[in-house]
Amino acid sequence: MKKTFLLIVAVLMLAMSASAQENEKYETVYLNNGQVIKGKITDYDANSHLVIRTDDGRVLRYDIHEVERVQRRARPDNVAFDSDFNGKGPQRGYRGFVDGQATFRSGKYGFSRYGVSTTHGYQFRPWLFAGVGYEYYLFKDQMDKKYSTHTIFGDVRIDFMKSSIDPFLDLRVGYNTGKNMGLMVSPSVGLRIALGKNMPLALNLGMGYSFQRMSHVYYYYDDLHSDGPYYIIDGNGDHNTALIDMDAQISGGFTVRVGLEF
């Protein structure tokens, strides 16, 4: 799991590095009519014309007498930390997500869980999304007993690029209504990969860590289990020895999400 996490971080760094290399090739064209065009000049003749591919993918041709001046830019407008949308990446307005997800238990009190979630909210800036969502999870304790739970959460997401490949950070904070459950916090990193031009559909891949507060965690020793105690969520049931109530604990696990944005 550690190797998988490092791989995702490496992919994020490569995506941002590739964008940085492209940054050196961009210009801003100022026209005599006051229009400003930002992109990459692909064809230029000082006596005739220029052709520019804009940041949103259009290819435009201008006669040279229409051009007031050309200014080289240090980077294109695809870094998300400003207030302007450029036609790529998340756009202002509604954003919705549907994800399949799995959390793999980590630590002494970890419990594996699998489920689906949906999130709905608003893109306020190229870099800032906020919304609310719902998770349905199947929990398994260390006795492999299954529980179904429901979580309502708030979601804040930071997008780094206004481009078809967009690294992001995501933070979910909510409350799990299952028995002996409580506060849930789940930060993650990932990639948004656009599935078409001029449309919101995108694939989202994410990985992070989930913290789930358990109001009670129980354990007991099984005479046939030599590796130590079992940790369980529900104290009901027949066991070989008496249950011991450990009170509140934090259950942790690595979380993987794959989903669609619309």
NUKE-952271 format. One record per residue: residue in one letter; x, y, z of N, C-alpha, C, CB in turn. Coordinates in steps of 0.001 Angstrom, whole numbers, plus 500000, padded with zeros to 6 digits. Glycine has a CB too. Example, Ala and Ser with C-alpha at 12.3 -4.5 7.8 and 13.67 -1.06 7.14 Angstrom:
BEGIN
A513190494310507800512300495500507800513200496700507800511308495527509046 S512850497750507080513670498940507140512900500030507870514084499402505725 
END
This chain:
BEGIN
M500822498799500000500000500000500000500860501256500000499068500003501204 K502001501206500709502912502341500730503464502611499335504057502094501719 K503784501529498599504296501682497240503250502330496333504721500318496672 T501976501949496509500901502532495709500775504024495976499573501831496001 F500875504403497243500796505818497615501931506608496980500832505977499142 L503153506057497036504309506729496437504154506849494924505600505972496774 L503533505839494295503306505885492852502370507025492492502734504556492352 I501284507196493250500344508283492976501025509636493138499123508189493906 V501847509788494190502573511043494385503499511310493203503378511007495699 A504177510261492712505073510421491564504317510861490320505811509119491283 V503109510286490100502298510677488946501878512141489044501056509778488835 L501512512588490241501151513989490433502316514909490102500690514227491865 M503517514533490541504690515358490294505016515407488806505889514828491082 L504869514275488107505130514242486668504145515119485904505059512806486149 A502871515065486311501864515881485630502154517367485789500470515564486167 M502547517787486977502848519187487215504150519587486528502932519465488714 S505117518658486456506375518935485766506157519123484277507372517813486006 A505315518277483673505025518406482245504369519747481948504121517257481772 S503476520167482825502835521461482638503844522596482746501721521651483659 A504795522469483689505807523511483863506671523645482615506687523207485083 Q506982522516481956507776522575480746507027523300479626508160521170480303 E505720523108479558504926523790478547504825525282478818503544523186478477 N505009525674480076504825527067480434505734528013479649505064527243481901 E506905527562479256507871528423478603507464528764477163509230527763478614 K506461528094476619506123528220475209504917529117474955505865526865474634 Y504450529835475956503191530549475822503402532061475702502293530242477009 E502471532678474946502508534115474725501120534723474917503040534428473320 T501117536046475043499882536820475048499906537764473856499708537607476385 V498856537720473036498745538573471854497725539678472141498330537738470592 Y498155540936472007497277542086472197496888542610470808497979543210473063 L495581542661470536495092543130469250494762544622469304493859542326468825 N494722545250468139494437546689468061493038547028468557494600547177466631 N492121546053468501490751546311468948490568546114470455489795545410468201 G491671545874471154491619545714472605491497544285473085490492546485473137 Q491292543351472179491160541944472563492516541377472967490556541117471408 V492486540494473955493704539850474448493562538345474274493975540216475942 I494523537727473591494496536298473310495700535652473980494492536022471774 K495440534602474760496516533919475473496648532493474966496261533929476994 G497853532093474659498070530742474163499477530547473644497080530420473079 K499616529643472672500916529317472086500892529682470603501260527803472283 I501849530511470164501953530878468757502567529711467990502802532174468575 T501826529192467013502289528035466243502815528414464864501167527036466095 D502480529632464393502973530074463082503061531600463109502033529575461907 Y504212532138462650504396533582462723505179534064461513505116533979464027 D504633535096460847505310535772459740505205537265460009504681535387458335 A506344537922460240506343539330460638505715540234459586507755539787460919 N505640539784458356505074540608457278503663540193456887505962540541456062 S503152539126457513501873538601457028500879538299458148502112537349456227 H501167537332459006500151536831459928500802536108461098499176535894459200 L499956535757462040500351534818463089499179533891463387500805535571464377 V499498532690463854498500531696464251498776531333465701498539530420463320 I497739531357466519497897531061467945496889529999468374497722532344468794 R497368529033469124496488528033469750496207528501471163497133526590469747 T494944528790471463494581529385472745494629528362473867493195530002472667 D494566528873475094494594527993476265493411527041476313494625528815477525 D492296527409475674491127526527475672491047525660474417489863527348475801 G492132525624473613492211524683472508491841525216471134491360523560472802 R491385526455471021491041527014469716492299527406468946490117528230469880 V492225527356467620493319527803466752492837529032465982493780526658465767 L493504530192466189493065531458465622494176532055464748492662532445466744 R493779532668463626494732533307462716494412534801462619494690532639461303 Y495443535644462717495267537089462632496265537659461627495445537753464025 D495788538609460811496707539373459971497604540215460859495936540266458962 I498830540425460425499794541091461284499389542527461593501159541069460641 H498613543175460669498182544556460924497118544632462025497637545181459638 E496544543474462409495572543449463508496247543392464878494639542256463350 V497539543109464882498258542846466132498969544107466615499274541700465944 E498681544486467851499384545618468461500759545190468968498554546211469616 R500798544083469736502064543585470275501883542163470778502580544500471411 V503013541485470974503038540126471505503928540113472740503546539103470434 Q503428539540473801504194539471475052504367538024475465503497540274476179 R505604537668475743505887536308476210505467536179477662507390535959476045 R504820535077477987504380534830479355505275533824480048502944534343479370 A505457534001481342506246533045482115505541531702482207506523533588483514 R504208531695482157503437530462482220502074530700481594503295529965483681 P501394529668481123500028529833480634499053529974481795499627528648479748 D497852530349481477496848530514482530496190529188482884495785531521482099 N496997528156483131496397526877483511496671526506484954496901525785482614 V497356527375485691497489527180487126496233527731487788498780527872487684 A495638526968488677494260527237489099494111528368490106493678526007489679 F495204528877490675495049529777491817494835531228491390496266529685492716 D493754531463490695493269532803490399491762532714490230493957533400489121 S491137533789489791489668533813489730489119533567488331489159535137490233 D489995533375487333489545533258485951489502531802485495490454534064485033 F488391531414484861488260530100484250488709530195482794486795529573484353 N489426529183482295489958529256480933489323528256479972491438529035480962 G488245527602480391487575526649479510488032525222479682487774527047478105 K489121525016480419489580523665480725489511523445482228491021523432480200 G489547522184482621489446521882484037488054522147484561490452522686484818 P487866522131485862486540522403486436486069523813486086486569522223487966 Q484776523947485797484197525238485444483265525726486553483439525142484108 R483058527025486571482188527598487600480789526986487525482109529131487448 G480258526656488696478913526111488746478863524759489427478353525999487363 Y477797524056489167477547522763489811478579521717489395476141522267489471 R479018520893490361479827519702490091479267518547490902481333519945490430 G479181517390490268478708516194490955479679515047490769477326515797490452 F479731514142491748480650513016491725479928511750492192481885513300492611 V480302510627491604479911509306492095481179508470492167478821508628491169 D481455507872493330482700507139493541482434505750494107483621507916494476 G483234504800493667483375503540494370484638503619495211483423502335493380 Q484629503076496415485756503274497312485946502089498247485566504541498117 A487180501961498688487529500900499626488549501443500613488083499647498885 T488389501081501865489340501440502906489932500155503477488661502296504025 F491253500064503461491959498876503926492524499158505309493088498465502936 R492145498338506259492431498621507659493927498778507910491872497517508539 S494237499670508844495612499946509222495676500117510734496154501208508492 G496665499535511358496809499680512798495975498696513592496449501060513199 K496128498769514884495484497813515785493964497860515694495914498076517209 Y493406499063515549491952499208515595491340499413514209491579500370516494 G492083499106513172491580499318511827490508498315511427492709499258510853 F489522498795510680488464497944510144488338498207508648487106498202510874 S488296497148507850488132497307506409486694497697506079488518496011505674 R486524498489505033485188498907504621485172499188503125484735500154505411 Y484028498925502511483862499054501068482518499709500797483963497670500358 G482463500557499783481176501191499539481183502146498377480735501907500748 V480174503019498363480000504018497313479698505353497979478860503610496315 S479937506424497228479612507755497735479187508649496584480815508370498484 T478471509695496908478111510713495922478257512077496580476654510499495378 T478777513044495816479031514394496312478461515400495328480549514635496527 H477871516471495861477272517502495017477585518864495625475727517293494872 G478001519809494748478351521118495271478606522123494170479558521016496151 Y479414523126494489479605524265493594481086524576493457478841525500494107 Q481508524869492213482874525303491933482901526823491992483372524780490538 F483491527378493067483485528823493262484621529514492515483576529144494736 R485778528880492464486964529378491788487565528219490999487999529981492806 P488504528493490067489140527365489376489798526370490324490170527878488406 W490147526831491522490835525981492487489960525510493641492006526708493034 L488772526050493807488000525795495034486618525217494732487851527086495840 F486371524001495261485058523363495231484629523074496666485083522050494376 A483343523254496951482781522891498245481409522262498026482683524130499183 G481127521211498784479838520541498641479533519640499812479803519743497369 V478482518862499655478069517893500673477891516545499991476745518341501396 G477987515475500781477883514153500182477390513101501143479199513741499638 Y477253511907500599476738510753501339477573509527500991475231510505501018 E477975508775502008478699507519501824477884506363502380480083507578502502 Y477832505284501618477288504029502125478442503045502186476109503489501226 Y478680502493503373479807501593503573479343500262504144480843502232504495 L480016499204503732479946497913504410481214497759505231479778496728503391 F481071497692506541482195497509507443482405496026507715481969498273508758 K483639495657507956483968494320508447484897494469509640484625493442507329 D484483493907510782485404493952511916486393492796511807484630493891513264 Q487221492614512813488279491615512724487776490186512929489345491920513736 M486488490047513189485841488740513159485123488515511826484850488610514324 D485323489469510884484681489450509566483166489562509646485052488186508831 K482678490101510738481258490384510829480956491682510091480806490470512303 K479892491697509273479593492835508412478567493768509037479095492355507068 Y478751495056508768477835496100509204477646497070508039478371496838510485 S476461497581507856476251498628506865476083499954507597475009498318505966 T476726500999507066476685502297507737476435503404506726477995502557508502 H476018504564507237475706505725506423476446506935506997474166505976506373 T477061507707506122477814508879506552477403510088505720479337508629506436 I477103511194506391476878512475505748478117513332505980475585513174506293 F478638513954504919479899514689505076479893515977504263481084513813504655 G480739516910504686481070518079503886482377517827503163481162519351504762 D482508518414501985483669518135501140484257519442500616483282517204499963 V485573519606500782486301520730500202487397520151499324486892521681501310 R487496520678498086488480520156497140489276521310496536487790519328496026 I490601521126496474491508522098495883492058521516494581492664522465496870 D491763522171493454492300521774492150493509522645491829491214521896491031 F494576522023491312495815522750491076495955523293489654496973521862491379 M495299522665488678495507523033487283494173523277486577496298521940486557 K494177524239485673493053524426484761493410523722483448492739525962484531 S493349522400483476493781521606482330493036520277482339495319521378482353 S493240519488481287492534518216481174493040517182482173492667517675479769 I494261517339482660494803516491483726495077517392484915496110515728483268 D494391517144486006494364518090487115494633517382488445493012518815487162 P495804517594489065496025517071490418495142517822491417497525517194490819 F494704517116492454493845517765493441494096517215494840492376517585493065 L493674518021495810493580517610497214492115517638497609494437518538498151 D491702516677498436490299516572498829490220516291500324489571515460498020 L489263516921500987489054516675502415487575516490502691489621517833503267 R487232515322503257485872515040503680485822514977505206485363513717503053 V484838515649505766484608515608507222483126515366507432485078516945507939 G482785514314508185481372514010508362481100513178509589480849513306507163 Y479897512633509631479449511840510781478849510533510284478415512627511639 N479343509434510821478857508096510493477772507711511495480021507052510501 T476586507377510993475441507111511866475365505665512341474169507464511152 G476322504814511963476290503416512366476487503224513864477340502652511620 K476145502031514345476282501737515761477730501866516208475760500341516065 N477933502582517304479257502825517873480168503640516961479917501516518189 M479596504323515937480399505147515045480368506604515509479892505028513591 G480908507496514667480949508908515016481651509709513939481642509109516356 L482504510646514343483183511555513431484046510801512422484037512538514213 M484010511250511165484843510694510093485624511832509447483975509935509028 V486927511635509242487779512591508531488576511810507495488733513371509518 S488549512289506233489200511542505153489882512492504169488175510660504414 P491188512781504354491938513555503356492472512638502260493102514320504024 S492599513164501036493119512358499938493762513250498881491999511508499313 V494582512635498028495161513297496856494763512490495639496726513426496966 G494766513134494454494384512370493283494560513132491990492977511932493408 L494047512536490914494092513111489579492692513144488976495050512315488677 R492354514271488374491145514394487562491567514325486096490368515732487875 I490955513415485324491300513227483918490047513477483093491877511793483654 A490036514585482326488871514936481513488642513881480439489053516328480869 L487372513554480181487022512527479202486520513112477886485973511611479777 G486567514425477722486148515041476473486326516538476537484701514696476158 K486308517198475387486449518645475331485110519323475578487022519077473981 N485189520456476289484013521298476519482850520534477155483560521909475213 M483179519600478040482144518880478765482677518543480147481704517594478004 P481815518448481163482291518269482529482678516841482888481254518730483467 L482377515856482020482629514470482384484125514212482566482057513533481321 A484485513572483684485894513306483977486007512072484861486560514529484662 L487162511424484773487516510305485638488332510839486799488302509209484860 N488008510389488010488737510812489201489363509603489880487805511560490178 L490666509707490158491407508667490864492008509290492119492520508034489954 G491751508694493265492245509273494504492697508232495499491192510123495122 M493599508661496379494069507791497448494371508641498664495320506983497011 G493999508143499834494238508908501044494158508031502280493249510045501149 Y493764508651503370493671507940504641492382508376505327494921508218505550 S491675507415505893490419507709506582490547507452508077489276506868505998 F490034508402508853489995508282510306488533508175510720490701509501511007 Q488173507083511382486795506869511821486776506699513339486167505626511116 R486087507606514021485978507491515474484948506429515832485599508848516108 M485333505517516712484428504493517240484134504832518701485048503049517104 S482869504979519046482545505338520427482868504203521386481073505713520546 H482851502957520875483280501805521669483973500803520747482067501142522403 V485075500269521200485726499146520533485893498049521585487121499564519894 Y485522496828521207485614495696522125486704494740521654484254494962522232 Y487256494003522606488172492952522191488016491755523136489644493468522179 Y488440490627522624488438489433523443489510488496522914487041488749523448 Y489954487579523761490922486564523372490196485270523041491962486335524489 D490491484740521860489958483450521445491028482404521749489557483448519914 D490641481332522422491613480299522780492280479691521558490943479210523586 L491606479759520406492154479178519185492917480206518351491039478568518356 H492949481451518805493585482527518048494859482925518785492619483759517871 S496007482552518274497270482731518981497938484075518712498209481632518608 D497388484867517798498055486114517420497652487301518281497764486426515988 G496859487101519281496421488208520112494922488376520064497096489485519684 P494424489514520574492976489719520663492356490097519324492667490795521683 Y491061489779519194490245490293518109489663491638518550489113489280517719 Y489625492605517629488967493873517900487683493918517082489899495085517565 I486578494239517740485278494195517088484498495465517419484485492936517520 I483435495720516632482647496935516793481472496713517739482145497423515440 D480787495587517575479573495299518332479912494302519427478444494749517408 G479587494644520666479910493771521776478952492628521988479978494554522994 N477915492507521169476949491429521322477452490155520666475602491829520731 G477071489011521189477440487750520559478122486819521540478342487999519370 D478234485583521141478868484573521985480336484440521618478152483213521849 H481189484505522607482626484386522398483191483458523470483324485786522439 N484420483042523261485029482087524196485373482714525532486272481493523591 T485609484027525545485931484713526794485110485986526878487453485029526891 A485132486616528044484346487830528242484884488974527387484345488231529720 L483968489777526890484346490952526121484880492039527032483161491472525318 I485821492819526530486370493948527273486104495221526492487891493767527534 D485416496161527105485068497425526456486243498386526594483769498041527073 M486778498859525444487943499743525458487575501209525312488890499355524362 D486279501515525222485817502882525038486241503409523666486362503788526155 A486285504731523494486469505332522175487870505089521622486196506824522241 Q487921504802520304489188504624519600489057505230518205489586503111519520 I490197505463517563490226505924516180490629504752515297491207507129516000 S489740504412514356490018503348513402490552503979512115488739502491513123 G491731503536511684492353504125510504492468503142509355493713504653510850 G492615503688508151492807502835506988493131503634505745491582501999506748 F493879503019504821494172503632503529492941503517502625495414502961502864 T492570504636502013491363504691501195491705504935499731490424505784501704 V491076504155498852491217504304497407489846504615496826491828503018496755 R489776505629495948488511506008495297488688506084493793488001507358495835 V487712505558493074487652505665491614486230506084491269488053504301490897 G486100507138490479484745507597490206484631508490488990484221508318491383 L483399508928488720483090509812487605482594511151488119482049509176486680 E482980512187487413482511513559487682481603513973486539483715514570487839 F480524514661486895479590515104485862479079516501486151478420514136485747 
END
